[in-house]
Amino acid sequence: MWSISAPTIAARRAFSLIELLVTVGLVGLLLAIVLPSIQAARSAARKTHCQNNLRQLAIAAQAFHSAFDHFPAGFQQRAFPNPPVYRGTSLFARLLPHLDEENVLTSWDDIDPVQNASGGIGSRTAIVLPVLLCPDDLLESNPVVRGQWYYALTSYGGNGGSRTLDPAGATVDGIFHTTGEVSEPKPNQRPVRVAQIADGTSHTVLFGERSHADSNYQAFVDQGWAESLHSWGWWGACGGRKSIGHVTLASEAPLNYRVEYSYSDAADLPAPFRSAAEFQSIVNRRLSSFGSGHSAGANFAYADASVRYVSNGIVADILRAMCTRNGSESATALDP
């Protein structure tokens, strides 16, 4: 009789501690190599997304110009008997039909613009528009509430030139400013036309990015010295003297400007850090400065609809040249 013996089964050998540690170390090494590449790819994708948003804004502004023979006013401003005395319509609201968002304007109130922000969370100005938001702009909340008014924020601002805040001292040498009988700094200012861009459309900025992050600035906000960056930048701004500051930016401060001191140092600092009143000059500079949440620079859309990434090291004079429409700068000097 034949007998069948059971197959010999080799005993399983467990991983030794050394082998386990080597394996874990190799996995950690691979992650250390791969993760930065993944993060860099995601960062590049967010920056590209932002660039596409800015390109759409520039094309929309060009389409508006083709329809009306001028760019939209930064803020089309009128006077009313009751506060807020200054009311109007922002450049972003005027661009909505050219951004495939004409439904937002279906029932827009042009007679009393501030009513567009008075409907609670359902206000027309409270509508969050993805095309106006950079994925690297980290906002605490959106929309925001200011008294009885509701506003959604934007990560972008129109080019207001050398200075846009305070409006009484605005330079009106960019592309977007206040217009109308009560415009500032002069009454009856008019919108800008392409023919007025003497420096050339490929060298003059239409839109740039806004940064909502600044820990030192926030320290002054916490003491009641300043308005929060996280509640600033209403795309549908429609009431108040500083409405133009919500929708435009300027070259007065360096790119990605941050307040250099914290409130904890204020007692030992010179002006303008010694009091809330003095600090308003810093507030105006910070609220109106170009910047972004990207690494070491920011995106800009030019009047020819091209989009470029500009590094933080840009010389102040060149940044100002990019933001003035008729500064008579040479083409070479304007290339960042």
C-alpha positions in Angstrom: 0.0 0.0 0.0 1.2 3.4 -0.9 1.3 6.0 1.8 1.1 9.7 1.1 3.1 11.8 3.4 1.9 15.3 4.3 3.9 18.0 2.5 6.5 19.7 4.5 5.5 23.2 5.3 8.3 25.6 6.0 8.0 27.5 9.1 7.1 31.2 8.6 9.8 33.5 9.8 8.7 36.8 11.4 10.4 40.1 10.6 13.2 40.9 12.9 13.2 44.2 14.7 16.1 45.4 12.5 14.2 44.5 9.3 11.1 46.3 10.5 13.1 49.4 11.3 14.8 49.4 7.9 11.4 49.0 6.2 9.9 51.9 8.2 13.0 54.0 7.5 12.7 53.3 3.7 9.0 54.2 3.7 9.8 57.4 5.6 12.6 58.2 3.1 10.3 57.7 0.2 7.6 60.0 1.8 10.3 62.6 2.4 11.2 62.5 -1.3 7.7 62.4 -2.7 5.7 64.7 -0.4 7.6 67.9 -1.3 7.0 67.1 -4.9 3.3 66.6 -4.3 3.1 69.8 -2.3 4.9 71.7 -5.0 2.6 70.4 -7.6 -0.5 71.4 -5.6 1.0 74.8 -5.0 1.7 75.2 -8.7 -1.9 74.2 -9.5 -3.3 76.7 -7.0 -1.1 79.5 -8.6 -2.3 78.5 -12.1 -5.9 78.5 -10.9 -5.4 82.1 -9.6 -3.7 83.1 -12.9 -6.8 81.8 -14.8 -9.1 83.9 -12.5 -7.0 87.0 -13.2 -7.0 86.3 -17.0 -10.8 86.1 -16.9 -11.0 89.4 -15.1 -8.8 91.1 -17.6 -10.7 89.7 -20.5 -14.0 90.8 -18.9 -12.6 94.3 -18.5 -11.6 94.3 -22.2 -15.1 93.2 -23.1 -16.6 96.0 -21.0 -14.3 98.5 -22.7 -15.5 97.1 -26.1 -19.1 97.7 -25.1 -18.8 101.1 -23.5 -15.5 102.5 -24.9 -14.0 102.8 -21.4 -13.1 100.5 -18.5 -15.6 100.4 -15.6 -15.3 102.9 -12.8 -13.5 101.6 -9.7 -16.5 102.9 -7.8 -19.3 104.9 -9.4 -20.1 107.2 -6.5 -23.1 109.3 -5.6 -24.1 111.4 -2.6 -27.2 110.5 -0.4 -28.8 112.5 2.4 -28.5 109.7 5.0 -25.5 107.6 6.0 -23.7 106.1 4.3 -23.6 109.4 2.4 -21.4 107.9 -0.4 -23.0 105.0 -2.3 -22.4 103.4 -5.6 -21.5 100.4 -7.7 -18.1 98.7 -7.8 -16.1 97.7 -10.8 -16.6 93.9 -10.0 -20.3 94.3 -10.1 -20.1 96.0 -13.5 -17.9 93.1 -14.8 -20.4 90.3 -13.7 -22.2 90.1 -17.1 -18.8 89.5 -18.7 -17.9 86.8 -16.2 -21.0 84.7 -16.9 -22.5 86.0 -13.7 -25.2 88.2 -15.1 -27.8 86.4 -13.0 -26.4 88.2 -9.9 -27.3 91.5 -11.5 -30.9 90.4 -12.4 -32.4 92.5 -9.6 -29.5 94.9 -8.9 -30.6 98.1 -7.3 -28.9 101.0 -9.1 -31.2 103.6 -7.6 -30.0 103.0 -4.0 -27.0 100.7 -4.3 -26.6 100.0 -0.6 -29.9 98.0 -0.7 -27.9 95.3 -2.6 -26.2 94.5 0.8 -29.3 94.8 3.0 -31.0 91.4 2.4 -29.2 89.4 5.1 -27.2 86.3 4.0 -29.3 86.3 0.8 -28.0 89.8 -0.2 -26.8 90.1 -3.8 -23.4 91.4 -2.5 -23.1 88.3 -0.2 -22.9 85.9 -3.1 -19.5 84.2 -3.1 -18.0 84.2 -6.6 -15.3 81.5 -7.2 -13.7 83.5 -10.0 -12.9 86.3 -7.5 -11.1 84.0 -5.0 -7.6 82.7 -5.0 -7.3 79.2 -3.5 -4.2 80.3 -1.6 -6.0 83.3 0.0 -7.1 81.8 3.4 -10.1 83.7 4.6 -11.5 83.4 8.1 -15.1 83.6 6.8 -16.9 84.5 3.6 -19.2 86.4 3.4 -18.7 88.9 6.2 -21.2 91.1 8.0 -20.7 94.8 8.6 -23.6 96.1 10.7 -26.7 95.4 8.7 -24.9 94.7 5.5 -23.5 91.5 4.1 -20.5 91.3 1.7 -18.6 88.5 0.0 -14.9 89.0 -0.3 -12.5 88.9 -3.2 -8.8 88.0 -3.4 -8.2 90.6 -6.2 -8.2 94.3 -6.7 -8.2 96.6 -9.6 -5.1 98.8 -10.2 -5.7 102.0 -8.4 -2.3 103.5 -9.3 0.2 104.9 -6.8 -2.2 105.5 -4.0 -5.9 104.7 -3.5 -6.5 105.1 0.3 -7.5 107.5 1.8 -9.6 108.5 -1.2 -9.0 112.2 -0.6 -5.3 111.6 -1.3 -5.8 109.1 -4.2 -3.4 109.7 -7.1 -5.9 108.6 -9.9 -3.0 107.5 -12.1 -3.9 103.8 -12.4 -6.9 102.2 -14.2 -9.7 102.3 -11.6 -10.8 105.2 -9.4 -14.0 106.8 -8.1 -16.1 108.6 -10.7 -19.1 111.0 -10.6 -20.1 114.3 -9.0 -18.7 113.3 -5.6 -15.7 111.4 -6.8 -12.4 111.9 -4.9 -10.0 113.6 -4.8 -11.7 115.7 -7.5 -15.3 115.8 -8.5 -16.6 114.6 -11.9 -13.7 112.2 -12.5 -14.3 109.9 -15.5 -13.4 106.3 -16.2 -10.2 105.4 -18.0 -10.0 104.5 -21.7 -7.4 102.4 -23.4 -6.2 105.4 -25.3 -5.1 107.0 -22.0 -2.7 104.1 -21.2 0.3 105.8 -22.7 2.7 103.3 -21.2 1.2 100.5 -23.3 -1.3 97.8 -22.4 1.4 95.1 -22.1 3.2 97.1 -19.4 0.2 98.4 -17.3 -1.5 96.4 -14.7 -5.3 95.9 -14.7 -5.7 93.6 -11.6 -3.5 92.1 -8.9 -3.8 89.9 -5.8 -4.7 90.9 -2.3 -3.3 89.1 0.8 -5.5 88.8 3.9 -2.7 87.5 6.2 -0.5 89.7 8.5 0.0 88.7 12.1 1.6 92.0 13.2 -1.2 94.0 11.6 -3.7 91.7 13.4 -2.2 92.6 16.7 -3.1 96.2 16.1 -6.6 95.1 15.0 -7.1 93.2 18.3 -6.4 96.5 20.1 -9.0 98.4 18.1 -6.5 100.4 16.1 -7.4 99.0 12.6 -9.9 97.3 10.4 -9.4 93.6 10.1 -7.9 92.3 6.8 -10.3 89.4 7.0 -13.3 91.6 6.7 -11.8 93.8 3.9 -12.1 93.4 0.1 -15.9 93.4 -0.6 -16.4 92.7 -4.4 -19.8 94.3 -4.2 -18.9 97.3 -2.0 -21.7 99.8 -2.3 -21.6 102.2 0.6 -19.0 104.3 2.4 -16.2 106.7 1.5 -13.6 103.9 1.5 -15.6 101.7 -0.8 -12.9 102.3 -3.5 -10.4 100.7 -1.2 -12.3 97.4 -1.1 -12.0 96.9 -4.9 -8.7 98.5 -5.8 -5.1 98.2 -4.7 -2.0 100.4 -5.1 1.8 100.4 -5.4 2.4 102.7 -2.5 3.7 99.8 -0.3 6.2 97.0 -1.4 4.8 93.8 -2.9 3.5 91.6 -0.1 4.0 94.4 2.4 3.6 93.3 6.1 3.5 95.6 9.1 7.0 95.4 10.5 6.2 95.8 14.2 3.7 94.3 16.5 1.4 96.2 18.9 3.5 94.8 21.9 6.3 97.0 20.7 4.2 100.1 20.1 5.1 102.0 23.3 8.8 102.1 22.3 8.3 102.9 18.6 8.3 106.2 16.8 5.4 107.6 14.8 3.2 106.3 13.2 3.0 103.5 15.8 2.4 105.5 18.9 -1.3 106.0 18.6 -4.4 104.7 16.7 -4.7 108.0 14.9 -1.1 108.0 13.7 -1.4 104.3 12.7 -4.1 105.1 10.1 -1.3 105.8 7.6 -0.1 102.2 8.1 -3.7 101.0 7.9 -4.2 102.6 4.5 -0.9 101.2 3.2 -1.6 97.7 4.3 -5.3 97.6 3.2 -4.3 98.8 -0.3 -1.1 96.8 -0.9 -0.7 94.1 -3.5 0.2 90.6 -2.2 -0.8 87.0 -2.1 -0.7 83.7 -0.2 1.6 82.2 -2.9 5.3 81.7 -2.2 7.5 84.9 -2.6 5.4 86.8 -5.0 2.0 87.5 -6.5 0.1 87.3 -9.8 -0.8 90.3 -11.9 -3.1 90.7 -15.0 -2.1 93.3 -17.5 -4.3 95.5 -19.8 -3.4 93.2 -22.8 -4.9 90.2 -20.7 -1.5 88.7 -20.2 -0.8 87.3 -16.6 2.6 87.3 -15.0 4.0 86.2 -11.6 6.0 89.0 -10.0 8.5 88.2 -7.2 8.7 90.0 -3.9 12.1 91.4 -4.8 10.7 93.8 -7.4 12.1 97.3 -7.2 9.6 99.8 -5.8 10.0 102.1 -8.8 9.2 99.3 -11.2 6.1 98.3 -9.2 5.0 101.9 -9.4 5.7 102.0 -13.1 3.6 98.9 -13.6 0.6 100.6 -11.9 0.7 104.0 -13.6 -0.9 104.4 -17.0 1.0 107.4 -18.3 4.2 107.7 -16.4 6.3 107.8 -19.6 8.5 104.9 -18.4 10.6 103.0 -20.9 9.5 99.5 -21.9 12.7 98.0 -20.5 12.1 99.6 -17.1 8.6 98.2 -16.9 9.6 94.5 -17.3 9.6 93.0 -13.8 
